[in-house]
Each structure stands twice: as structure tokens, then as C-alpha cells.
Amino acid sequence: MDTGGAGLRCYNAAKAAVTQWTKTPATEVGPHGIRVNAVAPGCIRTPMTDRRDRAAQARCGAAMTRTTPLGRAGEPDDVAHAVLYLASDASAFMAGQILRPNGSVAMPW
């Protein structure tokens, strides 16, 4: 969860930049029929996270189970489904939005 915690200055600045780099271009290119959206996933189990520190991966999974209303960490398919939605005609009227496949964890940015 992005709460502006100590030691996360650069991480949170990058997240804020993604938000603005989504919303601003959406208003600029929308009149040309171009939609700009972003996906900001929560904790997702991937081969990359499996190769990282096993203790960190265990904390991620344990935290998601404990704090996520859905009770699990995300899977790559959870993110893929969000991207497929944005690429489909079902999202034709969506622009300048950040989709957050995160198991219902609050993300204030």
C-alpha cells in the first residue's frame, strides 16, 4: 500500500508521476480518439519475486493474506485481465484512469 511511509520517497514519487503521466496525456490526446490508462498492481507473485529474497516474498504473501479482503497475493493473470479489459472495446469510454488489481487493498494515490 502506498501511504508515503518513511524511506519510500523515490518509490512514491514514481507512483505519483505515473498518475500524472496517465491523466494529463489522456486530456491532451483524448480529442484524437486516443485513450490513456494505466495499471498499478498490488503484490503479484511472479518468477522475478520468487528469485528475490525468499523472506521478502513470504512477507508479501503473508501481508496480502492478512490485509487483503480477497485473502491472497495476486497472480500474473490478475494483471493480464486488467490489461485485456483496457485493450478491449468494453473500456471504450475509459480514459485517464488507473486500474488497481490489488485484492481491494486501499491505494490512496
Backbone bond lengths (Angstrom), bond angles and torsions (degrees), N, CA, C in turn:
res aa  C-N    CA-C-N  psi(-1)  N-CA   C-N-CA  omega(-1)  CA-C   N-CA-C  phi
1 M - - - 1.445 - - 1.521 108.17 -
2 D 1.305 116.30 137.14 1.456 121.94 -179.11 1.523 109.11 -93.29
3 T 1.316 115.72 103.22 1.452 119.36 -178.29 1.508 112.36 -121.40
4 G 1.315 118.36 9.19 1.456 120.55 -179.36 1.515 113.03 75.58
5 G 1.322 116.90 28.17 1.460 121.35 -177.63 1.515 113.39 -64.59
6 A 1.320 115.02 159.68 1.467 121.61 179.22 1.520 110.51 -56.97
7 G 1.321 116.17 138.99 1.450 121.57 177.54 1.521 114.10 83.17
8 L 1.326 118.06 2.82 1.465 121.33 -177.72 1.529 112.40 -114.52
9 R 1.316 116.30 20.99 1.466 121.05 -175.52 1.520 112.49 -54.81
10 C 1.311 118.70 -52.05 1.468 121.69 -177.64 1.522 111.33 -67.57
11 Y 1.319 116.23 -41.85 1.468 121.07 178.55 1.529 110.15 -59.29
12 N 1.332 116.91 -48.93 1.457 120.75 -178.19 1.521 111.88 -68.14
13 A 1.326 117.61 -34.10 1.462 120.45 176.26 1.529 110.14 -64.34
14 A 1.322 116.75 -39.84 1.463 120.52 178.25 1.527 110.77 -64.92
15 K 1.320 116.86 -40.82 1.466 120.35 178.21 1.526 110.51 -63.48
16 A 1.324 116.86 -41.79 1.465 120.34 178.14 1.524 110.70 -63.60
17 A 1.321 116.37 -37.91 1.462 120.45 178.61 1.527 110.69 -63.74
18 V 1.313 117.71 -41.97 1.468 120.74 178.60 1.525 109.87 -60.19
19 T 1.325 116.45 -41.49 1.459 119.91 179.10 1.525 110.76 -59.89
20 Q 1.319 117.34 -48.41 1.457 120.10 -178.80 1.528 112.23 -71.14
21 W 1.329 116.92 -33.62 1.459 120.13 177.43 1.521 111.22 -73.20
22 T 1.290 117.67 -6.65 1.461 121.96 173.67 1.526 109.83 -97.08
23 K 1.315 116.40 -50.09 1.464 120.28 -174.75 1.532 113.13 -70.26
24 T 1.320 117.81 -44.31 1.462 120.18 -176.48 1.528 112.00 -65.57
25 P 1.338 119.37 -52.52 1.467 117.83 178.44 1.532 112.86 -61.93
26 A 1.322 117.97 -29.91 1.468 120.18 178.47 1.527 110.50 -59.94
27 T 1.323 117.13 -39.26 1.465 119.34 178.92 1.527 111.55 -75.76
28 E 1.324 116.74 -28.84 1.457 120.24 -178.34 1.523 112.85 -76.89
29 V 1.323 117.18 -40.05 1.468 119.54 -175.03 1.524 113.32 -103.81
30 G 1.317 117.38 -6.33 1.459 121.09 177.38 1.521 113.29 -53.50
31 P 1.336 118.24 -43.42 1.466 118.71 179.16 1.529 114.20 -60.06
32 H 1.327 117.23 -15.09 1.466 121.81 178.55 1.527 111.77 -97.93
33 G 1.343 116.20 8.80 1.461 120.43 178.38 1.516 113.80 82.01
34 I 1.318 117.42 13.23 1.465 121.52 -179.55 1.518 108.56 -99.90
35 R 1.311 115.75 128.51 1.466 120.88 178.55 1.518 109.25 -103.98
36 V 1.319 116.47 135.69 1.460 122.46 177.85 1.527 107.60 -120.91
37 N 1.322 116.61 122.61 1.455 124.13 177.59 1.522 107.99 -139.66
38 A 1.314 116.33 170.14 1.464 120.66 178.06 1.520 109.95 -139.94
39 V 1.314 115.35 161.26 1.467 122.32 175.82 1.523 106.91 -121.11
40 A 1.330 115.83 127.63 1.459 121.99 -179.45 1.529 108.57 -124.16
41 P 1.318 117.06 84.69 1.463 119.46 -176.09 1.518 113.16 -72.16
42 G 1.308 114.72 155.80 1.461 121.20 172.17 1.522 108.92 -82.75
43 C 1.304 116.84 -150.05 1.462 122.32 -179.16 1.529 109.23 -68.60
44 I 1.333 116.52 118.02 1.461 122.66 -177.18 1.518 108.81 -121.15
45 R 1.311 116.31 130.59 1.477 120.95 175.75 1.514 108.81 -77.80
46 T 1.332 115.57 123.62 1.466 121.34 179.79 1.524 108.59 -142.22
47 P 1.341 118.23 165.35 1.464 119.70 174.57 1.525 112.25 -57.38
48 M 1.351 117.58 -33.39 1.454 120.05 178.92 1.529 110.45 -64.07
49 T 1.325 117.33 -44.89 1.463 118.48 179.80 1.517 111.00 -69.53
50 D 1.326 117.58 -28.46 1.471 120.33 176.46 1.516 111.42 -66.80
51 R 1.350 117.84 -32.59 1.465 121.57 -179.78 1.520 111.93 -78.88
52 R 1.325 116.16 -21.70 1.466 119.53 179.40 1.515 110.05 -72.02
53 D 1.266 115.41 -176.12 1.452 123.35 178.35 1.529 110.75 -48.93
54 R 1.309 116.58 117.05 1.475 121.05 -178.74 1.525 111.97 -58.51
55 A 1.329 116.97 -34.99 1.462 120.04 179.05 1.525 110.39 -65.25
56 A 1.344 116.59 -39.86 1.470 119.66 178.62 1.518 110.28 -65.17
57 Q 1.326 117.14 -40.68 1.469 120.74 178.20 1.521 110.56 -63.48
58 A 1.310 117.15 -41.02 1.464 120.50 178.92 1.525 110.44 -64.01
59 R 1.344 117.08 -39.80 1.472 120.24 177.81 1.518 110.38 -64.01
60 C 1.316 116.39 -41.67 1.463 120.29 179.79 1.525 109.80 -60.20
61 G 1.319 116.53 -50.35 1.464 120.20 179.45 1.516 112.44 -63.19
62 A 1.326 117.15 -42.28 1.464 120.70 179.67 1.514 110.89 -66.41
63 A 1.319 117.26 -40.95 1.459 120.52 179.52 1.516 111.04 -64.79
64 M 1.328 117.09 -40.92 1.455 120.10 179.43 1.521 110.98 -65.52
65 T 1.307 116.37 -41.66 1.463 119.54 178.88 1.519 110.37 -63.57
66 R 1.309 116.86 -38.50 1.461 121.97 -176.87 1.527 112.29 -78.73
67 T 1.331 118.55 -38.02 1.461 120.81 -170.74 1.515 115.30 -108.27
68 T 1.310 118.63 -10.06 1.449 121.41 -178.19 1.520 110.48 -95.02
69 P 1.310 117.74 126.05 1.461 118.90 177.54 1.538 113.03 -54.60
70 L 1.335 117.54 -29.51 1.463 119.15 177.62 1.519 112.32 -79.18
71 G 1.338 117.73 -11.87 1.457 122.03 172.12 1.511 116.48 72.68
72 R 1.335 117.79 26.67 1.465 119.52 178.92 1.513 110.17 -159.01
73 A 1.326 115.10 160.03 1.462 120.48 170.74 1.523 107.79 -76.55
74 G 1.319 115.62 157.92 1.456 119.93 179.42 1.513 112.73 -76.17
75 E 1.301 114.88 159.82 1.461 123.54 175.46 1.528 108.14 -113.96
76 P 1.326 118.13 155.46 1.463 119.92 178.76 1.530 113.56 -52.27
77 D 1.320 117.25 -36.35 1.467 119.80 178.63 1.525 112.09 -61.61
78 D 1.322 117.84 -29.98 1.459 120.49 178.08 1.528 110.59 -62.82
79 V 1.318 116.93 -39.11 1.461 121.53 177.91 1.530 109.64 -74.14
80 A 1.321 116.79 -41.67 1.464 121.00 -179.91 1.524 111.36 -58.69
81 H 1.309 117.39 -39.40 1.466 120.39 179.38 1.531 111.20 -64.99
82 A 1.328 117.40 -36.79 1.473 120.68 176.66 1.528 109.95 -64.72
83 V 1.329 116.66 -43.48 1.467 120.71 179.42 1.518 110.57 -65.48
84 L 1.325 117.75 -42.12 1.468 120.76 177.89 1.518 111.13 -61.27
85 Y 1.326 116.94 -39.50 1.453 120.14 176.65 1.526 110.36 -59.53
86 L 1.330 117.21 -47.23 1.460 120.04 -179.28 1.526 111.98 -64.63
87 A 1.316 117.42 -30.75 1.464 121.30 -179.87 1.527 112.30 -81.25
88 S 1.315 117.02 -11.93 1.465 120.48 -175.70 1.527 111.97 -92.74
89 D 1.326 114.85 166.47 1.456 120.78 175.98 1.526 111.97 -66.83
90 A 1.327 117.68 -17.10 1.463 121.10 179.54 1.529 111.57 -63.03
91 S 1.327 117.59 -21.51 1.464 120.92 -179.84 1.532 111.46 -107.64
92 A 1.320 117.25 25.63 1.465 121.69 -173.99 1.523 114.12 -58.36
93 F 1.327 118.12 -25.16 1.467 120.66 -177.95 1.526 111.36 -107.94
94 M 1.314 116.62 18.78 1.463 121.44 -179.83 1.520 109.20 -106.66
95 A 1.323 115.55 125.09 1.462 120.41 177.81 1.523 108.80 -152.96
96 G 1.331 115.57 145.87 1.457 120.84 178.75 1.519 113.13 72.47
97 Q 1.321 117.28 24.16 1.456 121.90 -175.69 1.521 111.44 -110.38
98 I 1.321 115.20 153.49 1.459 122.29 174.36 1.523 106.46 -113.73
99 L 1.328 116.85 112.73 1.471 120.24 174.37 1.512 108.49 -84.80
100 R 1.315 116.64 135.78 1.461 121.13 -175.44 1.523 111.15 -124.52
101 P 1.328 118.01 82.16 1.467 119.22 174.16 1.534 108.59 -71.79
102 N 1.326 115.88 96.95 1.463 119.58 -171.21 1.524 113.70 -143.07
103 G 1.322 117.22 16.69 1.448 119.49 177.26 1.523 113.97 69.72
104 S 1.328 116.75 20.43 1.469 123.92 178.03 1.520 113.69 79.22
105 V 1.332 116.52 21.86 1.467 120.19 173.82 1.523 107.51 -78.61
106 A 1.306 118.40 131.23 1.457 121.69 -179.18 1.517 110.69 -67.02
107 M 1.324 115.76 135.86 1.459 122.21 177.14 1.520 106.17 -132.22
108 P 1.317 119.00 100.94 1.450 121.33 -170.69 1.515 117.14 -68.09
109 W 1.304 119.37 -15.22 1.460 118.58 -179.45 1.485 107.02 -84.93
